[in-house]
């Protein structure tokens, strides 16, 4: 069976609250979504990163979200 779908999608605003490595954002129809996971060591690191100090202050100050 062949199924043909024609779509016209207009997005004026797209707000994404959070996204992770395993997230999938789909707009419209997809025949098959194949999961892919790729991990690259582009820095050539051979040891784990050092542990963070006891500080709870973020490295980059974040502003309050606007509603």
N, C-alpha and C positions, 0 to 999 in steps of 0.2 A: 504494500500500500504506500503510495506517495502522498505526502501531505505538504502543501505549499502554503506558507504564511507570508502575507505582506503586511508590514507594520509601518506606521508613522508615529514616532515617539518624540515628544517635545518636553524637555525638562527645563523649567525656569530656575528652580532652586533644588539643590541636592545637598542635604545635611547628613553627614555621617558622624555619629557619636563616637564610635570606636571601631577599630579594625585590628585584626591579629593575623598571624602568619597563615592560619587556616581559614580565613574568611573568604567568602565568595560573594561578589556583588554582581548580580545579573539584572540587566535591563533588557526586556524583550524576551524572545524565545531562543533557545539553544537546542540543537539536536542532541549533542552529547557534551557533557562537561567531564573532562578527564582531570583527576587531581594530579598535581605536580608539586613536588617539594624539592627545592634545590638549596643547598647550603654550600657556600664558598668561603674559603679562608684566603681572602685576597691580600691580607697583610702578612701572610706567612708566619702566623703566631704558632708557637710550639707549646706554650704553657697557658693555663687558665689566667684570666684577668685577676688582678689583685682585688681583695675584698674592699668594699667601701668603708669609710669611717663611720662613726656612730651618728653623724649629722643627719637630721631629717629635712634639712633645708634643700630644696631642689637646686640643681646647678643653674638652671635657667628660670628666672622668675616668671611665673605665669599670671596673666591678668584674669580677672573674674569673668566668667562667661556672660555674654549679653543674651537677654531673653527676647 
